[in-house]
């Protein structure tokens, strides 16, 4: 997992903690942040569950495209 991912998740968790106010705007922002954290966790689970002998075609194509421009 990239360090920027960990840092972004940490910042989102801190923001959700700060937004504990009773007003509706704080609740809405907190809900958005919590859903974003949940999506990040889902993405991490999907990435981690891929067996090592399976090729990620999207990543392969991106590497191939990048190699053409270098």
Residue pairs with C-beta under 8 A, 6 or more apart in sequence:
1 44
5 40
5 44
8 40
9 37
9 40
12 33
12 36
12 37
12 40
13 37
15 29
15 33
16 30
16 33
16 34
16 37
19 26
19 27
19 29
19 30
19 33
20 26
20 30
21 27
50 56
